[in-house]
Amino acid sequence: MNNVLINNAELYDGKYVATRSFIDKDVVCSGDDVVQVYNEAQKAGVKDPVVFYIPEKEMIHIYILQCL
């Protein structure tokens, strides 16, 4: 089983990408602005696109979680 989020992920380093669903691994559109990518995917006919960020290769990400 090939466990990847999207096909050709290396083409989208540092970009937001939109797919038709969590199962469909083909990118509908991509860009630097999450809202713009979402709207562009809808204009391409995707009713409820899945949009997520592809981190740049070898970039370290630090997340701080605050719990109440």
C-alpha positions as CSV (number, residue, x, y, z in Angstrom):
1,M,0.0,0.0,0.0
2,N,1.4,3.4,-1.0
3,N,0.7,5.7,2.0
4,V,1.0,9.2,0.5
5,L,-1.2,12.3,0.9
6,I,-0.9,13.4,-2.7
7,N,0.7,12.3,-6.0
8,N,3.9,14.2,-6.9
9,A,4.2,15.9,-3.5
10,E,7.7,17.2,-4.3
11,L,6.2,19.6,-6.8
12,Y,4.2,21.4,-4.0
13,D,6.9,22.1,-1.3
14,G,5.7,25.1,0.8
15,K,2.3,25.3,-0.9
16,Y,-1.3,24.7,-0.1
17,V,-2.9,22.1,-2.2
18,A,-6.5,21.1,-2.9
19,T,-7.8,17.6,-3.7
20,R,-11.3,16.3,-4.4
21,S,-11.4,14.1,-1.3
22,F,-9.1,12.4,1.3
23,I,-9.1,9.4,-1.0
24,D,-8.3,11.2,-4.3
25,K,-4.6,11.9,-4.3
26,D,-4.5,14.1,-7.5
27,V,-4.1,17.8,-6.9
28,V,-6.8,20.1,-8.3
29,C,-4.9,23.3,-7.7
30,S,-2.2,24.8,-5.5
31,G,-0.9,28.1,-4.3
32,D,0.4,30.2,-1.4
33,D,-2.9,31.4,0.0
34,V,-5.2,28.8,1.5
35,V,-8.4,30.8,0.8
36,Q,-7.4,31.4,-2.8
37,V,-6.7,27.6,-3.3
38,Y,-10.1,26.7,-1.7
39,N,-12.0,29.1,-4.0
40,E,-10.0,28.0,-7.1
41,A,-10.9,24.4,-6.4
42,Q,-14.6,25.2,-6.0
43,K,-14.4,27.1,-9.3
44,A,-12.9,24.0,-10.9
45,G,-16.1,22.1,-9.8
46,V,-15.0,20.6,-6.5
47,K,-18.0,21.1,-4.2
48,D,-16.1,20.5,-0.9
49,P,-12.3,20.5,-1.5
50,V,-9.8,19.1,0.9
51,V,-7.0,21.7,1.4
52,F,-3.8,21.2,3.3
53,Y,-0.2,22.5,3.5
54,I,2.8,20.6,2.1
55,P,5.8,21.6,4.2
56,E,9.1,22.4,2.5
57,K,11.5,19.5,2.4
58,E,13.8,19.3,5.4
59,M,12.1,22.3,7.1
60,I,11.7,21.9,10.8
61,H,8.2,22.7,12.1
62,I,7.6,23.5,15.8
63,Y,4.1,23.5,17.2
64,I,3.1,24.8,20.6
65,L,-0.1,23.3,22.0
66,Q,-1.9,25.2,24.8
67,C,-4.4,23.3,26.8
68,L,-6.9,25.0,29.0
